[in-house]
Amino acid sequence: MSLNIYINFDGNCREAFEFYRSVFAGEFQAFQTFAQGPEDMQVADDEKDNVMHVSLPIGDSVLMGSDSSSFGPPLSVGNNFSISIEGESREHCDEVFAKLSVGGSVTMQLQDMFWGSYYGMLTDKFGINWMVSYALPTD
């Protein structure tokens, strides 16, 4: 299991991650804009060049981020991050997700996503945002 930080930005994710890349060196593992998402995502034209997902390895961890969008919750500085857990299996994700969500609220149920992960989001009873995922095997 790995634990990483996921940060949300208000339209300047690209600038922030270019800065982080200059500080920590290395290359992005992933970099996708909203325009690269599936057609049924219904992204506003002025958000299509915004970052949907970026990940930058730093040592044994990965710093991840995205820009907020009109179809997600509004960005609130101070609450614009999540702890991301990469589970060992679907079952492991189901177990961790169920335990973390007790007394909290589920933002997105665990489900297969278009980018190849089993993924879900929740806010625990202490107000901490969590992302739980498992990279689906590619056959």
C-alpha positions in Angstrom: 0.0 0.0 0.0 1.3 3.5 -0.8 0.1 6.8 0.7 0.4 10.0 -1.4 -0.9 13.6 -1.3 -3.4 14.9 -4.0 -3.7 18.7 -4.3 -6.5 20.7 -6.0 -5.8 24.1 -7.7 -7.9 26.9 -9.0 -6.7 26.9 -12.6 -3.0 27.1 -11.9 -2.1 23.4 -11.4 0.1 23.3 -14.5 2.1 26.3 -13.2 2.4 24.7 -9.7 3.6 21.4 -11.0 6.1 22.9 -13.4 7.5 24.7 -10.3 7.5 21.4 -8.2 9.2 19.6 -11.1 11.9 22.3 -11.2 12.4 21.9 -7.4 12.4 18.1 -7.2 13.6 17.2 -10.7 12.2 14.2 -12.5 9.5 13.8 -15.1 5.7 13.6 -14.8 4.3 10.0 -14.6 1.0 11.3 -16.0 -0.3 14.6 -17.3 -3.8 14.9 -18.7 -6.0 17.9 -19.4 -9.8 17.8 -19.2 -9.9 17.9 -23.0 -8.3 14.5 -23.0 -11.1 13.0 -20.9 -14.1 11.1 -22.3 -16.5 13.1 -24.5 -19.4 12.5 -22.0 -17.6 14.5 -19.3 -19.3 17.7 -20.3 -16.4 20.0 -19.6 -16.8 23.7 -20.1 -14.8 25.1 -23.0 -12.8 27.4 -20.8 -11.7 24.4 -18.6 -10.6 22.1 -21.3 -6.9 23.1 -21.0 -7.0 22.8 -17.3 -5.2 19.8 -15.6 -7.4 16.8 -15.0 -4.6 14.8 -13.4 -0.8 15.1 -13.0 1.6 13.0 -11.0 5.2 13.7 -10.1 7.3 11.0 -8.4 9.3 12.4 -5.5 11.5 9.8 -3.8 9.3 6.9 -2.8 6.1 9.0 -3.0 4.1 10.7 -5.7 2.7 14.2 -5.6 -0.5 14.4 -7.6 -2.8 17.2 -8.5 -5.6 18.7 -10.7 -7.5 21.9 -11.3 -10.9 22.2 -9.8 -13.8 22.2 -12.3 -17.4 23.3 -12.7 -18.7 19.7 -12.2 -16.7 19.1 -9.0 -17.0 20.6 -5.5 -15.9 24.3 -5.2 -12.2 24.7 -4.3 -11.6 25.9 -0.7 -8.0 26.7 0.2 -7.1 24.7 3.3 -9.4 21.9 2.2 -7.9 21.6 -1.3 -6.0 18.3 -0.7 -6.7 14.6 -0.3 -4.7 11.7 1.0 -4.5 9.1 -1.7 -4.1 5.4 -1.0 -3.1 2.9 -3.7 -4.6 -0.4 -2.5 -3.2 -3.9 -3.1 -6.5 -5.2 -4.6 -10.1 -4.4 -5.2 -11.0 -6.2 -2.0 -8.4 -4.3 0.0 -9.8 -1.0 -1.4 -13.3 -2.0 -0.5 -12.2 -2.8 3.1 -10.2 0.5 3.6 -13.0 2.5 1.9 -15.7 1.0 4.2 -13.7 1.6 7.3 -12.7 5.2 6.4 -16.3 6.2 5.5 -17.8 5.2 8.8 -19.3 8.4 10.2 -18.2 10.3 7.1 -19.6 10.9 3.7 -18.9 9.2 0.4 -18.2 11.6 -2.5 -17.8 8.9 -5.2 -18.4 5.2 -4.7 -15.6 2.9 -5.7 -16.0 2.0 -9.4 -14.0 1.2 -12.5 -12.8 4.5 -14.1 -11.9 5.3 -17.7 -8.2 5.8 -16.8 -7.8 2.2 -15.7 -8.3 2.3 -11.9 -10.9 1.1 -9.4 -11.4 4.4 -7.6 -13.5 6.2 -5.1 -13.5 9.3 -2.9 -14.8 10.1 0.6 -14.5 12.6 3.5 -14.0 10.9 6.8 -15.7 11.9 10.1 -12.8 14.3 10.8 -13.3 16.2 7.6 -10.2 14.7 5.8 -10.6 13.9 2.1 -9.5 10.5 0.9 -9.0 9.0 -2.5 -8.8 5.2 -2.6 -7.6 3.4 -5.8 -6.3 0.2 -7.3 -4.6 0.1 -10.7 -6.6 -2.4 -12.7 -4.5 -5.1 -14.4 -4.1 -4.7 -18.1 -4.4 -7.9 -20.1 
